[in-house]
């Protein structure tokens, strides 16, 4: 929906958020806040209030972002790269590409969490 409805201003805001996210990560700081902000901006750009409310519920006011960031760091995965692919599809006004990039993002999170738990279980069994 964002690929169809985002204004140029909204796209620039998302670009700034991703720049901020990259800078935070490069400096070794948490980027959980900018993660939440990017997803909120993306949902708002889609102009669908139900989707916005669903995103708010799923994101639980940012409580999951630090957890996902920790897990993705442990398994050496970068959420900002996923976000960049989503945004590039929005910029191209490619709803199918944006949708696929979002699916890939969610599936990547699932894979990272599964890998983290598998690695942690393996580590715990070795001790």
C-alpha positions in Angstrom: 0.0 0.0 0.0 2.9 2.4 0.7 4.2 1.8 -2.8 0.9 3.0 -4.1 0.1 5.8 -1.7 3.2 7.2 -0.1 3.9 10.9 -0.7 7.3 12.2 -1.6 7.5 13.7 1.8 6.7 10.3 3.5 9.4 8.6 1.3 12.0 11.2 2.4 11.1 10.7 6.0 11.5 6.9 5.6 14.9 7.5 3.9 16.0 9.7 6.8 14.9 7.1 9.3 17.0 4.4 7.5 20.0 6.7 7.4 19.6 7.2 11.1 19.2 3.5 11.7 22.4 2.8 9.7 24.3 5.5 11.7 23.1 4.1 15.0 24.2 0.6 14.1 27.6 1.8 12.8 28.2 3.5 16.1 27.3 0.4 18.0 24.1 1.9 19.4 20.7 0.4 19.4 18.5 1.1 16.4 15.3 -0.3 17.9 13.6 3.1 18.0 14.3 3.8 14.4 13.1 0.2 13.5 9.7 1.0 15.2 9.6 4.4 13.5 10.3 2.9 10.0 7.5 0.4 10.3 5.1 3.1 11.7 6.0 5.4 8.8 5.5 2.6 6.3 2.1 1.8 7.7 1.0 5.5 7.7 2.2 5.9 4.1 -0.1 3.0 3.1 -3.1 5.2 4.2 -4.9 2.2 5.8 -6.0 2.8 9.4 -6.7 -0.9 10.0 -3.1 -1.7 8.9 -1.8 1.1 11.1 -3.7 -0.3 14.1 -2.5 -3.8 13.4 1.1 -2.6 13.2 0.7 -0.9 16.5 -0.6 -4.0 18.1 2.1 -6.3 16.5 4.9 -3.9 17.4 3.6 -3.6 21.0 4.8 0.0 21.3 8.4 -1.0 20.5 8.8 -3.8 23.0 9.7 -6.4 20.4 12.3 -4.3 18.5 15.1 -4.5 21.0 14.6 -8.3 21.3 14.7 -8.7 17.5 17.7 -6.5 17.3 19.6 -8.5 19.9 18.7 -11.8 18.1 19.6 -10.5 14.7 22.9 -9.2 16.0 23.7 -12.5 17.5 23.0 -14.4 14.3 24.8 -11.7 12.2 21.8 -10.5 10.3 20.8 -6.9 9.6 17.3 -5.6 9.6 18.3 -2.3 8.0 19.1 -4.2 4.8 15.6 -5.6 4.7 14.2 -2.2 5.3 16.2 -0.8 2.5 14.8 -3.3 0.1 11.3 -2.5 1.2 11.8 1.2 0.8 13.5 0.8 -2.6 10.3 -1.0 -3.9 8.2 1.8 -2.4 10.4 4.4 -4.2 9.9 2.5 -7.5 6.1 2.4 -6.8 6.3 -1.4 -7.1 3.6 -2.8 -4.8 4.5 -6.4 -5.7 8.2 -5.8 -5.0 7.4 -4.1 -1.7 5.1 -6.9 -0.6 7.7 -9.5 -1.4 10.4 -7.5 0.4 8.1 -7.3 3.4 7.4 -11.1 3.2 11.2 -11.7 3.0 11.7 -9.4 6.0 9.2 -11.3 8.2 10.5 -14.6 7.0 14.0 -13.5 7.8 13.0 -12.5 11.3 11.5 -15.9 11.8 14.6 -17.7 10.4 16.8 -15.6 12.7 14.8 -16.3 15.8 14.8 -20.0 14.9 18.5 -20.0 14.4 19.1 -18.1 17.6 17.1 -20.6 19.6 18.8 -23.5 17.9 22.2 -22.0 18.6 21.3 -21.2 22.2 19.9 -24.7 22.8 23.1 -26.2 21.3 25.3 -23.9 23.5 23.3 -24.8 26.6 23.6 -28.5 25.9 27.4 -28.2 25.5 27.9 -26.6 28.9 
